[in-house]
Amino acid sequence: MTYARINIRFDSKYSVYTKTKELIEFIKTIPELMQTDKIQFGNKDNYPWGVISLIKCDEHGCFSFDKGEYLEEVNLVELIFDNKEESLNHYLEIGTRIANKMNWEIVEDY
């Protein structure tokens, strides 16, 4: 399986953070997704496979986090999914909803 990725961020320096709690509450309203960990979401049954992670990274985009970890603020939303046209369209639409809510940009990495 090959993967594609969409990143949502304010700018290329990752200079703006958002409160994680507020972002989680918004993502919970997206019917195709379910929360799978404190800062991760996945697809519900009958939707294309994908993982959405809320991340705090440095100015270069580097990060790490552990399962069960919670971050008060994040500056990156990463969507990883199958590199298939159905998944690309599905997660681009979801990513656009998140980006529009946050007034952040989408960076596509197919």
Biopython code that builds the backbone (N, CA, C, O; Angstrom):
import numpy as np
from Bio.PDB.StructureBuilder import StructureBuilder

atoms = [
    (1, "MET", "N", (0.841, -1.168, 0.000)),
    (1, "MET", "CA", (0.000, 0.000, 0.000)),
    (1, "MET", "C", (0.896, 1.244, 0.000)),
    (1, "MET", "O", (1.852, 1.329, 0.771)),
    (2, "THR", "N", (0.584, 2.181, -0.851)),
    (2, "THR", "CA", (1.293, 3.459, -0.827)),
    (2, "THR", "C", (0.399, 4.508, -0.186)),
    (2, "THR", "O", (-0.826, 4.392, -0.201)),
    (3, "TYR", "N", (1.020, 5.522, 0.370)),
    (3, "TYR", "CA", (0.302, 6.516, 1.139)),
    (3, "TYR", "C", (0.454, 7.897, 0.531)),
    (3, "TYR", "O", (1.412, 8.180, -0.189)),
    (4, "ALA", "N", (-0.503, 8.742, 0.835)),
    (4, "ALA", "CA", (-0.448, 10.159, 0.492)),
    (4, "ALA", "C", (-0.651, 10.935, 1.791)),
    (4, "ALA", "O", (-1.119, 10.394, 2.793)),
    (5, "ARG", "N", (-0.290, 12.207, 1.746)),
    (5, "ARG", "CA", (-0.367, 13.013, 2.965)),
    (5, "ARG", "C", (-0.843, 14.411, 2.614)),
    (5, "ARG", "O", (-0.497, 14.963, 1.569)),
    (6, "ILE", "N", (-1.635, 14.965, 3.500)),
    (6, "ILE", "CA", (-2.005, 16.372, 3.452)),
    (6, "ILE", "C", (-1.619, 16.962, 4.796)),
    (6, "ILE", "O", (-1.962, 16.409, 5.842)),
    (7, "ASN", "N", (-0.914, 18.075, 4.776)),
    (7, "ASN", "CA", (-0.593, 18.805, 5.993)),
    (7, "ASN", "C", (-1.386, 20.100, 6.015)),
    (7, "ASN", "O", (-1.557, 20.759, 4.989)),
    (8, "ILE", "N", (-1.858, 20.449, 7.183)),
    (8, "ILE", "CA", (-2.571, 21.704, 7.381)),
    (8, "ILE", "C", (-1.781, 22.488, 8.417)),
    (8, "ILE", "O", (-1.520, 22.009, 9.521)),
    (9, "ARG", "N", (-1.408, 23.704, 8.035)),
    (9, "ARG", "CA", (-0.575, 24.533, 8.904)),
    (9, "ARG", "C", (-0.880, 25.995, 8.594)),
    (9, "ARG", "O", (-1.505, 26.305, 7.580)),
    (10, "PHE", "N", (-0.438, 26.884, 9.470)),
    (10, "PHE", "CA", (-0.641, 28.305, 9.211)),
    (10, "PHE", "C", (0.328, 28.811, 8.153)),
    (10, "PHE", "O", (-0.061, 29.517, 7.223)),
    (11, "ASP", "N", (1.616, 28.434, 8.309)),
    (11, "ASP", "CA", (2.636, 28.869, 7.362)),
    (11, "ASP", "C", (3.798, 27.879, 7.373)),
    (11, "ASP", "O", (3.803, 26.927, 8.153)),
    (12, "SER", "N", (4.771, 28.105, 6.514)),
    (12, "SER", "CA", (5.897, 27.166, 6.373)),
    (12, "SER", "C", (6.834, 27.164, 7.581)),
    (12, "SER", "O", (7.691, 26.286, 7.686)),
    (13, "LYS", "N", (6.693, 28.114, 8.479)),
    (13, "LYS", "CA", (7.508, 28.144, 9.707)),
    (13, "LYS", "C", (6.770, 27.567, 10.905)),
    (13, "LYS", "O", (7.304, 27.542, 12.014)),
    (14, "TYR", "N", (5.543, 27.104, 10.685)),
    (14, "TYR", "CA", (4.721, 26.536, 11.763)),
    (14, "TYR", "C", (4.639, 27.504, 12.943)),
    (14, "TYR", "O", (4.786, 27.111, 14.101)),
    (15, "SER", "N", (4.403, 28.766, 12.627)),
    (15, "SER", "CA", (4.517, 29.828, 13.628)),
    (15, "SER", "C", (3.253, 30.091, 14.432)),
    (15, "SER", "O", (3.298, 30.846, 15.403)),
    (16, "VAL", "N", (2.133, 29.497, 14.061)),
    (16, "VAL", "CA", (0.882, 29.747, 14.771)),
    (16, "VAL", "C", (0.350, 28.438, 15.349)),
    (16, "VAL", "O", (0.319, 27.407, 14.677)),
    (17, "TYR", "N", (-0.061, 28.509, 16.599)),
    (17, "TYR", "CA", (-0.617, 27.354, 17.307)),
    (17, "TYR", "C", (-2.113, 27.560, 17.514)),
    (17, "TYR", "O", (-2.614, 28.684, 17.489)),
    (18, "THR", "N", (-2.805, 26.460, 17.717)),
    (18, "THR", "CA", (-4.214, 26.500, 18.068)),
    (18, "THR", "C", (-4.435, 25.600, 19.275)),
    (18, "THR", "O", (-3.678, 24.657, 19.505)),
    (19, "LYS", "N", (-5.469, 25.897, 20.036)),
    (19, "LYS", "CA", (-5.803, 25.071, 21.196)),
    (19, "LYS", "C", (-6.306, 23.705, 20.726)),
    (19, "LYS", "O", (-7.231, 23.619, 19.919)),
    (20, "THR", "N", (-5.706, 22.673, 21.224)),
    (20, "THR", "CA", (-6.047, 21.310, 20.820)),
    (20, "THR", "C", (-7.495, 20.976, 21.140)),
    (20, "THR", "O", (-8.188, 20.372, 20.321)),
    (21, "LYS", "N", (-7.953, 21.359, 22.314)),
    (21, "LYS", "CA", (-9.312, 21.026, 22.733)),
    (21, "LYS", "C", (-10.339, 21.548, 21.732)),
    (21, "LYS", "O", (-11.268, 20.827, 21.369)),
    (22, "GLU", "N", (-10.184, 22.787, 21.284)),
    (22, "GLU", "CA", (-11.131, 23.375, 20.328)),
    (22, "GLU", "C", (-11.079, 22.658, 18.985)),
    (22, "GLU", "O", (-12.112, 22.434, 18.353)),
    (23, "LEU", "N", (-9.885, 22.302, 18.555)),
    (23, "LEU", "CA", (-9.730, 21.594, 17.291)),
    (23, "LEU", "C", (-10.357, 20.200, 17.373)),
    (23, "LEU", "O", (-11.024, 19.766, 16.434)),
    (24, "ILE", "N", (-10.150, 19.510, 18.470)),
    (24, "ILE", "CA", (-10.752, 18.192, 18.661)),
    (24, "ILE", "C", (-12.275, 18.293, 18.611)),
    (24, "ILE", "O", (-12.930, 17.471, 17.971)),
    (25, "GLU", "N", (-12.833, 19.284, 19.274)),
    (25, "GLU", "CA", (-14.289, 19.446, 19.261)),
    (25, "GLU", "C", (-14.809, 19.655, 17.849)),
    (25, "GLU", "O", (-15.869, 19.133, 17.505)),
    (26, "PHE", "N", (-14.085, 20.408, 17.019)),
    (26, "PHE", "CA", (-14.506, 20.602, 15.639)),
    (26, "PHE", "C", (-14.398, 19.296, 14.843)),
    (26, "PHE", "O", (-15.333, 18.926, 14.132)),
    (27, "ILE", "N", (-13.274, 18.605, 14.958)),
    (27, "ILE", "CA", (-13.083, 17.373, 14.181)),
    (27, "ILE", "C", (-14.114, 16.315, 14.568)),
    (27, "ILE", "O", (-14.532, 15.522, 13.724)),
    (28, "LYS", "N", (-14.525, 16.294, 15.829)),
    (28, "LYS", "CA", (-15.562, 15.346, 16.260)),
    (28, "LYS", "C", (-16.879, 15.554, 15.522)),
    (28, "LYS", "O", (-17.703, 14.641, 15.472)),
    (29, "THR", "N", (-17.095, 16.738, 14.949)),
    (29, "THR", "CA", (-18.343, 17.002, 14.220)),
    (29, "THR", "C", (-18.302, 16.456, 12.790)),
    (29, "THR", "O", (-19.325, 16.452, 12.106)),
    (30, "ILE", "N", (-17.145, 15.999, 12.335)),
    (30, "ILE", "CA", (-17.021, 15.456, 10.981)),
    (30, "ILE", "C", (-17.500, 14.009, 11.031)),
    (30, "ILE", "O", (-16.851, 13.164, 11.648)),
    (31, "PRO", "N", (-18.639, 13.713, 10.383)),
    (31, "PRO", "CA", (-19.281, 12.404, 10.578)),
    (31, "PRO", "C", (-18.484, 11.205, 10.096)),
    (31, "PRO", "O", (-18.734, 10.091, 10.556)),
    (32, "GLU", "N", (-17.532, 11.388, 9.183)),
    (32, "GLU", "CA", (-16.770, 10.255, 8.651)),
    (32, "GLU", "C", (-15.642, 9.803, 9.577)),
    (32, "GLU", "O", (-15.004, 8.779, 9.330)),
    (33, "LEU", "N", (-15.396, 10.575, 10.650)),
    (33, "LEU", "CA", (-14.232, 10.328, 11.507)),
    (33, "LEU", "C", (-14.634, 9.922, 12.915)),
    (33, "LEU", "O", (-15.731, 10.229, 13.382)),
    (34, "MET", "N", (-13.715, 9.220, 13.585)),
    (34, "MET", "CA", (-13.875, 8.893, 14.999)),
    (34, "MET", "C", (-12.533, 9.106, 15.692)),
    (34, "MET", "O", (-11.476, 8.905, 15.094)),
    (35, "GLN", "N", (-12.588, 9.512, 16.951)),
    (35, "GLN", "CA", (-11.363, 9.717, 17.716)),
    (35, "GLN", "C", (-10.812, 8.359, 18.118)),
    (35, "GLN", "O", (-11.535, 7.526, 18.664)),
    (36, "THR", "N", (-9.517, 8.134, 17.845)),
    (36, "THR", "CA", (-8.884, 6.852, 18.138)),
    (36, "THR", "C", (-7.843, 6.943, 19.243)),
    (36, "THR", "O", (-7.410, 5.919, 19.772)),
    (37, "ASP", "N", (-7.438, 8.155, 19.594)),
    (37, "ASP", "CA", (-6.476, 8.408, 20.664)),
    (37, "ASP", "C", (-6.663, 9.861, 21.087)),
    (37, "ASP", "O", (-7.515, 10.558, 20.536)),
    (38, "LYS", "N", (-5.901, 10.313, 22.031)),
    (38, "LYS", "CA", (-6.091, 11.671, 22.546)),
    (38, "LYS", "C", (-5.922, 12.746, 21.478)),
    (38, "LYS", "O", (-6.615, 13.762, 21.513)),
    (39, "ILE", "N", (-5.006, 12.535, 20.526)),
    (39, "ILE", "CA", (-4.776, 13.539, 19.478)),
    (39, "ILE", "C", (-4.784, 12.907, 18.084)),
    (39, "ILE", "O", (-4.128, 13.399, 17.166)),
    (40, "GLN", "N", (-5.532, 11.813, 17.939)),
    (40, "GLN", "CA", (-5.627, 11.163, 16.628)),
    (40, "GLN", "C", (-7.061, 10.756, 16.324)),
    (40, "GLN", "O", (-7.856, 10.450, 17.214)),
    (41, "PHE", "N", (-7.355, 10.765, 15.032)),
    (41, "PHE", "CA", (-8.651, 10.348, 14.519)),
    (41, "PHE", "C", (-8.420, 9.361, 13.395)),
    (41, "PHE", "O", (-7.359, 9.345, 12.771)),
    (42, "GLY", "N", (-9.420, 8.544, 13.146)),
    (42, "GLY", "CA", (-9.367, 7.606, 12.034)),
    (42, "GLY", "C", (-10.718, 7.556, 11.353)),
    (42, "GLY", "O", (-11.678, 8.193, 11.787)),
    (43, "ASN", "N", (-10.776, 6.797, 10.290)),
    (43, "ASN", "CA", (-12.011, 6.668, 9.539)),
    (43, "ASN", "C", (-13.004, 5.766, 10.256)),
    (43, "ASN", "O", (-12.622, 4.799, 10.914)),
    (44, "LYS", "N", (-14.282, 6.098, 10.117)),
    (44, "LYS", "CA", (-15.337, 5.183, 10.551)),
    (44, "LYS", "C", (-15.472, 4.095, 9.499)),
    (44, "LYS", "O", (-14.995, 4.243, 8.374)),
    (45, "ASP", "N", (-16.130, 2.993, 9.875)),
    (45, "ASP", "CA", (-16.374, 1.905, 8.927)),
    (45, "ASP", "C", (-17.049, 2.436, 7.665)),
    (45, "ASP", "O", (-17.841, 3.377, 7.718)),
    (46, "ASN", "N", (-16.726, 1.824, 6.544)),
    (46, "ASN", "CA", (-17.304, 2.146, 5.241)),
    (46, "ASN", "C", (-16.802, 3.464, 4.650)),
    (46, "ASN", "O", (-17.388, 3.975, 3.695)),
    (47, "TYR", "N", (-15.731, 4.016, 5.203)),
    (47, "TYR", "CA", (-15.069, 5.190, 4.631)),
    (47, "TYR", "C", (-13.626, 4.817, 4.310)),
    (47, "TYR", "O", (-13.084, 3.890, 4.913)),
    (48, "PRO", "N", (-12.998, 5.519, 3.375)),
    (48, "PRO", "CA", (-11.596, 5.208, 3.050)),
    (48, "PRO", "C", (-10.695, 5.306, 4.284)),
    (48, "PRO", "O", (-10.882, 6.153, 5.157)),
    (49, "TRP", "N", (-9.704, 4.397, 4.319)),
    (49, "TRP", "CA", (-8.763, 4.362, 5.442)),
    (49, "TRP", "C", (-7.992, 5.676, 5.520)),
    (49, "TRP", "O", (-7.587, 6.236, 4.501)),
    (50, "GLY", "N", (-7.797, 6.159, 6.751)),
    (50, "GLY", "CA", (-6.977, 7.343, 6.968)),
    (50, "GLY", "C", (-6.739, 7.581, 8.442)),
    (50, "GLY", "O", (-7.479, 7.088, 9.293)),
    (51, "VAL", "N", (-5.694, 8.343, 8.736)),
    (51, "VAL", "CA", (-5.340, 8.737, 10.098)),
    (51, "VAL", "C", (-5.101, 10.237, 10.095)),
    (51, "VAL", "O", (-4.409, 10.763, 9.223)),
    (52, "ILE", "N", (-5.677, 10.920, 11.075)),
    (52, "ILE", "CA", (-5.471, 12.354, 11.233)),
    (52, "ILE", "C", (-4.830, 12.571, 12.591)),
    (52, "ILE", "O", (-5.360, 12.144, 13.616)),
    (53, "SER", "N", (-3.683, 13.239, 12.588)),
    (53, "SER", "CA", (-2.935, 13.489, 13.823)),
    (53, "SER", "C", (-2.817, 14.990, 14.063)),
    (53, "SER", "O", (-2.603, 15.767, 13.132)),
    (54, "LEU", "N", (-2.961, 15.385, 15.329)),
    (54, "LEU", "CA", (-2.777, 16.767, 15.745)),
    (54, "LEU", "C", (-1.390, 16.853, 16.364)),
    (54, "LEU", "O", (-1.078, 16.131, 17.311)),
    (55, "ILE", "N", (-0.557, 17.740, 15.823)),
    (55, "ILE", "CA", (0.880, 17.674, 16.089)),
    (55, "ILE", "C", (1.421, 19.031, 16.521)),
    (55, "ILE", "O", (0.943, 20.078, 16.084)),
    (56, "LYS", "N", (2.421, 18.990, 17.383)),
    (56, "LYS", "CA", (3.204, 20.174, 17.747)),
    (56, "LYS", "C", (4.609, 19.931, 17.205)),
    (56, "LYS", "O", (5.329, 19.052, 17.679)),
    (57, "CYS", "N", (4.986, 20.727, 16.203)),
    (57, "CYS", "CA", (6.289, 20.514, 15.577)),
    (57, "CYS", "C", (7.168, 21.751, 15.717)),
    (57, "CYS", "O", (6.702, 22.820, 16.112)),
    (58, "ASP", "N", (8.440, 21.587, 15.387)),
    (58, "ASP", "CA", (9.349, 22.731, 15.418)),
    (58, "ASP", "C", (9.229, 23.516, 14.111)),
    (58, "ASP", "O", (8.416, 23.174, 13.252)),
    (59, "GLU", "N", (10.025, 24.551, 13.964)),
    (59, "GLU", "CA", (9.931, 25.443, 12.799)),
    (59, "GLU", "C", (10.305, 24.750, 11.486)),
    (59, "GLU", "O", (10.083, 25.307, 10.410)),
    (60, "HIS", "N", (10.866, 23.550, 11.565)),
    (60, "HIS", "CA", (11.224, 22.780, 10.369)),
    (60, "HIS", "C", (10.191, 21.698, 10.045)),
    (60, "HIS", "O", (10.311, 20.998, 9.039)),
    (61, "GLY", "N", (9.191, 21.568, 10.893)),
    (61, "GLY", "CA", (8.173, 20.549, 10.685)),
    (61, "GLY", "C", (8.507, 19.213, 11.321)),
    (61, "GLY", "O", (7.801, 18.232, 11.090)),
    (62, "CYS", "N", (9.554, 19.150, 12.108)),
    (62, "CYS", "CA", (9.962, 17.904, 12.775)),
    (62, "CYS", "C", (9.138, 17.700, 14.049)),
    (62, "CYS", "O", (8.841, 18.658, 14.763)),
    (63, "PHE", "N", (8.777, 16.456, 14.323)),
    (63, "PHE", "CA", (7.953, 16.176, 15.497)),
    (63, "PHE", "C", (8.074, 14.720, 15.892)),
    (63, "PHE", "O", (8.574, 13.881, 15.143)),
    (64, "SER", "N", (7.597, 14.451, 17.097)),
    (64, "SER", "CA", (7.367, 13.089, 17.561)),
    (64, "SER", "C", (6.321, 13.172, 18.660)),
    (64, "SER", "O", (6.220, 14.179, 19.361)),
    (65, "PHE", "N", (5.548, 12.109, 18.804)),
    (65, "PHE", "CA", (4.617, 12.014, 19.922)),
    (65, "PHE", "C", (4.350, 10.547, 20.191)),
    (65, "PHE", "O", (4.554, 9.691, 19.330)),
    (66, "ASP", "N", (3.894, 10.278, 21.391)),
    (66, "ASP", "CA", (3.643, 8.907, 21.821)),
    (66, "ASP", "C", (2.151, 8.639, 21.916)),
    (66, "ASP", "O", (1.357, 9.544, 22.171)),
    (67, "LYS", "N", (1.788, 7.401, 21.711)),
    (67, "LYS", "CA", (0.390, 6.998, 21.882)),
    (67, "LYS", "C", (-0.057, 7.405, 23.283)),
    (67, "LYS", "O", (0.658, 7.190, 24.261)),
    (68, "GLY", "N", (-1.233, 7.986, 23.365)),
    (68, "GLY", "CA", (-1.768, 8.401, 24.658)),
    (68, "GLY", "C", (-1.331, 9.786, 25.092)),
    (68, "GLY", "O", (-1.821, 10.298, 26.099)),
    (69, "GLU", "N", (-0.424, 10.400, 24.357)),
    (69, "GLU", "CA", (0.051, 11.735, 24.705)),
    (69, "GLU", "C", (-1.000, 12.778, 24.317)),
    (69, "GLU", "O", (-1.689, 12.636, 23.307)),
    (70, "TYR", "N", (-1.109, 13.819, 25.129)),
    (70, "TYR", "CA", (-2.005, 14.935, 24.830)),
    (70, "TYR", "C", (-1.186, 16.218, 24.788)),
    (70, "TYR", "O", (-0.338, 16.451, 25.650)),
    (71, "LEU", "N", (-1.441, 17.038, 23.793)),
    (71, "LEU", "CA", (-0.754, 18.315, 23.640)),
    (71, "LEU", "C", (-1.769, 19.433, 23.799)),
    (71, "LEU", "O", (-2.829, 19.382, 23.176)),
    (72, "GLU", "N", (-1.484, 20.431, 24.602)),
    (72, "GLU", "CA", (-2.408, 21.552, 24.831)),
    (72, "GLU", "C", (-2.599, 22.399, 23.581)),
    (72, "GLU", "O", (-3.694, 22.901, 23.327)),
    (73, "GLU", "N", (-1.526, 22.560, 22.794)),
    (73, "GLU", "CA", (-1.567, 23.353, 21.574)),
    (73, "GLU", "C", (-0.888, 22.583, 20.453)),
    (73, "GLU", "O", (0.043, 21.814, 20.692)),
    (74, "VAL", "N", (-1.356, 22.792, 19.236)),
    (74, "VAL", "CA", (-0.742, 22.159, 18.070)),
    (74, "VAL", "C", (-0.586, 23.193, 16.958)),
    (74, "VAL", "O", (-1.279, 24.209, 16.922)),
    (75, "ASN", "N", (0.348, 22.900, 16.050)),
    (75, "ASN", "CA", (0.570, 23.803, 14.918)),
    (75, "ASN", "C", (0.591, 23.059, 13.582)),
    (75, "ASN", "O", (0.997, 23.617, 12.562)),
    (76, "LEU", "N", (0.153, 21.800, 13.590)),
    (76, "LEU", "CA", (0.108, 20.997, 12.373)),
    (76, "LEU", "C", (-0.984, 19.942, 12.507)),
    (76, "LEU", "O", (-1.115, 19.289, 13.543)),
    (77, "VAL", "N", (-1.753, 19.791, 11.454)),
    (77, "VAL", "CA", (-2.713, 18.681, 11.348)),
    (77, "VAL", "C", (-2.255, 17.863, 10.157)),
    (77, "VAL", "O", (-2.163, 18.377, 9.042)),
    (78, "GLU", "N", (-1.966, 16.588, 10.391)),
    (78, "GLU", "CA", (-1.471, 15.723, 9.334)),
    (78, "GLU", "C", (-2.509, 14.650, 9.024)),
    (78, "GLU", "O", (-2.984, 13.952, 9.919)),
    (79, "LEU", "N", (-2.855, 14.529, 7.736)),
    (79, "LEU", "CA", (-3.768, 13.495, 7.259)),
    (79, "LEU", "C", (-2.961, 12.519, 6.417)),
    (79, "LEU", "O", (-2.321, 12.929, 5.448)),
    (80, "ILE", "N", (-2.979, 11.249, 6.763)),
    (80, "ILE", "CA", (-2.298, 10.203, 5.995)),
    (80, "ILE", "C", (-3.369, 9.208, 5.558)),
    (80, "ILE", "O", (-4.230, 8.825, 6.350)),
    (81, "PHE", "N", (-3.310, 8.788, 4.281)),
    (81, "PHE", "CA", (-4.362, 7.948, 3.724)),
    (81, "PHE", "C", (-3.829, 7.186, 2.523)),
    (81, "PHE", "O", (-2.727, 7.455, 2.046)),
    (82, "ASP", "N", (-4.626, 6.222, 2.032)),
    (82, "ASP", "CA", (-4.263, 5.457, 0.832)),
    (82, "ASP", "C", (-4.065, 6.395, -0.343)),
    (82, "ASP", "O", (-4.775, 7.390, -0.489)),
    (83, "ASN", "N", (-3.102, 6.069, -1.169)),
    (83, "ASN", "CA", (-2.851, 6.870, -2.373)),
    (83, "ASN", "C", (-3.733, 6.350, -3.515)),
    (83, "ASN", "O", (-3.245, 5.875, -4.540)),
    (84, "LYS", "N", (-5.033, 6.456, -3.302)),
    (84, "LYS", "CA", (-6.032, 6.070, -4.305)),
    (84, "LYS", "C", (-6.913, 7.285, -4.551)),
    (84, "LYS", "O", (-7.098, 8.116, -3.661)),
    (85, "GLU", "N", (-7.457, 7.387, -5.764)),
    (85, "GLU", "CA", (-8.249, 8.574, -6.112)),
    (85, "GLU", "C", (-9.414, 8.793, -5.147)),
    (85, "GLU", "O", (-9.680, 9.927, -4.748)),
    (86, "GLU", "N", (-10.107, 7.724, -4.769)),
    (86, "GLU", "CA", (-11.230, 7.855, -3.834)),
    (86, "GLU", "C", (-10.768, 8.451, -2.502)),
    (86, "GLU", "O", (-11.418, 9.345, -1.960)),
    (87, "SER", "N", (-9.663, 7.960, -1.985)),
    (87, "SER", "CA", (-9.134, 8.462, -0.720)),
    (87, "SER", "C", (-8.637, 9.899, -0.860)),
    (87, "SER", "O", (-8.884, 10.733, 0.012)),
    (88, "LEU", "N", (-7.939, 10.188, -1.954)),
    (88, "LEU", "CA", (-7.450, 11.548, -2.180)),
    (88, "LEU", "C", (-8.599, 12.546, -2.149)),
    (88, "LEU", "O", (-8.523, 13.564, -1.460)),
    (89, "ASN", "N", (-9.659, 12.261, -2.890)),
    (89, "ASN", "CA", (-10.808, 13.168, -2.924)),
    (89, "ASN", "C", (-11.470, 13.297, -1.559)),
    (89, "ASN", "O", (-11.827, 14.395, -1.133)),
    (90, "HIS", "N", (-11.629, 12.172, -0.884)),
    (90, "HIS", "CA", (-12.280, 12.145, 0.429)),
    (90, "HIS", "C", (-11.501, 12.979, 1.452)),
    (90, "HIS", "O", (-12.076, 13.831, 2.128)),
    (91, "TYR", "N", (-10.195, 12.732, 1.561)),
    (91, "TYR", "CA", (-9.412, 13.421, 2.583)),
    (91, "TYR", "C", (-9.060, 14.852, 2.190)),
    (91, "TYR", "O", (-8.815, 15.680, 3.067)),
    (92, "LEU", "N", (-9.029, 15.158, 0.919)),
    (92, "LEU", "CA", (-8.859, 16.552, 0.516)),
    (92, "LEU", "C", (-10.078, 17.364, 0.937)),
    (92, "LEU", "O", (-9.947, 18.511, 1.364)),
    (93, "GLU", "N", (-11.257, 16.772, 0.817)),
    (93, "GLU", "CA", (-12.480, 17.462, 1.240)),
    (93, "GLU", "C", (-12.477, 17.654, 2.758)),
    (93, "GLU", "O", (-12.812, 18.736, 3.240)),
    (94, "ILE", "N", (-12.109, 16.632, 3.508)),
    (94, "ILE", "CA", (-12.039, 16.742, 4.971)),
    (94, "ILE", "C", (-10.956, 17.757, 5.366)),
    (94, "ILE", "O", (-11.185, 18.604, 6.229)),
    (95, "GLY", "N", (-9.790, 17.669, 4.739)),
    (95, "GLY", "CA", (-8.716, 18.614, 5.029)),
    (95, "GLY", "C", (-9.120, 20.046, 4.734)),
    (95, "GLY", "O", (-8.754, 20.959, 5.475)),
    (96, "THR", "N", (-9.862, 20.250, 3.671)),
    (96, "THR", "CA", (-10.324, 21.591, 3.325)),
    (96, "THR", "C", (-11.266, 22.124, 4.395)),
    (96, "THR", "O", (-11.195, 23.299, 4.756)),
    (97, "ARG", "N", (-12.146, 21.271, 4.902)),
    (97, "ARG", "CA", (-13.048, 21.705, 5.991)),
    (97, "ARG", "C", (-12.252, 22.144, 7.216)),
    (97, "ARG", "O", (-12.544, 23.177, 7.818)),
    (98, "ILE", "N", (-11.242, 21.352, 7.583)),
    (98, "ILE", "CA", (-10.429, 21.685, 8.757)),
    (98, "ILE", "C", (-9.646, 22.968, 8.503)),
    (98, "ILE", "O", (-9.628, 23.860, 9.351)),
    (99, "ALA", "N", (-9.006, 23.069, 7.355)),
    (99, "ALA", "CA", (-8.205, 24.257, 7.027)),
    (99, "ALA", "C", (-9.065, 25.519, 7.006)),
    (99, "ALA", "O", (-8.655, 26.559, 7.519)),
    (100, "ASN", "N", (-10.245, 25.430, 6.418)),
    (100, "ASN", "CA", (-11.130, 26.593, 6.372)),
    (100, "ASN", "C", (-11.557, 27.024, 7.765)),
    (100, "ASN", "O", (-11.624, 28.220, 8.048)),
    (101, "LYS", "N", (-11.846, 26.068, 8.636)),
    (101, "LYS", "CA", (-12.230, 26.378, 10.014)),
    (101, "LYS", "C", (-11.110, 27.109, 10.741)),
    (101, "LYS", "O", (-11.362, 28.033, 11.514)),
    (102, "MET", "N", (-9.876, 26.693, 10.492)),
    (102, "MET", "CA", (-8.724, 27.254, 11.195)),
    (102, "MET", "C", (-8.126, 28.469, 10.482)),
    (102, "MET", "O", (-7.320, 29.201, 11.058)),
    (103, "ASN", "N", (-8.526, 28.677, 9.228)),
    (103, "ASN", "CA", (-7.916, 29.712, 8.383)),
    (103, "ASN", "C", (-6.417, 29.430, 8.203)),
    (103, "ASN", "O", (-5.588, 30.338, 8.258)),
    (104, "TRP", "N", (-6.092, 28.146, 7.985)),
    (104, "TRP", "CA", (-4.733, 27.693, 7.727)),
    (104, "TRP", "C", (-4.657, 27.196, 6.291)),
    (104, "TRP", "O", (-5.678, 27.089, 5.612)),
    (105, "GLU", "N", (-3.446, 26.893, 5.825)),
    (105, "GLU", "CA", (-3.254, 26.432, 4.456)),
    (105, "GLU", "C", (-3.122, 24.911, 4.400)),
    (105, "GLU", "O", (-2.776, 24.256, 5.383)),
    (106, "ILE", "N", (-3.411, 24.379, 3.217)),
    (106, "ILE", "CA", (-3.258, 22.950, 2.955)),
    (106, "ILE", "C", (-2.006, 22.759, 2.087)),
    (106, "ILE", "O", (-1.806, 23.460, 1.096)),
    (107, "VAL", "N", (-1.182, 21.806, 2.480)),
    (107, "VAL", "CA", (-0.005, 21.416, 1.688)),
    (107, "VAL", "C", (-0.206, 19.958, 1.318)),
    (107, "VAL", "O", (-0.233, 19.087, 2.188)),
    (108, "GLU", "N", (-0.348, 19.694, 0.028)),
    (108, "GLU", "CA", (-0.617, 18.347, -0.457)),
    (108, "GLU", "C", (0.691, 17.641, -0.804)),
    (108, "GLU", "O", (1.583, 18.238, -1.406)),
    (109, "ASP", "N", (0.801, 16.373, -0.423)),
    (109, "ASP", "CA", (1.985, 15.564, -0.710)),
    (109, "ASP", "C", (1.511, 14.204, -1.209)),
    (109, "ASP", "O", (1.468, 13.236, -0.450)),
    (110, "TYR", "N", (1.158, 14.138, -2.481)),
    (110, "TYR", "CA", (0.642, 12.878, -3.052)),
    (110, "TYR", "C", (1.783, 12.041, -3.475)),
    (110, "TYR", "O", (1.584, 10.937, -3.983)),
]
sb = StructureBuilder()
sb.init_structure("model")
sb.init_model(0)
sb.init_chain("A")
sb.init_seg("    ")
for serial, (resi, resn, name, xyz) in enumerate(atoms, 1):
    if name == "N":
        sb.init_residue(resn, " ", resi, " ")
    sb.init_atom(name, np.array(xyz, "f"), 0.0, 1.0, " ", f" {name:<3s}", serial, name[0])
structure = sb.get_structure()
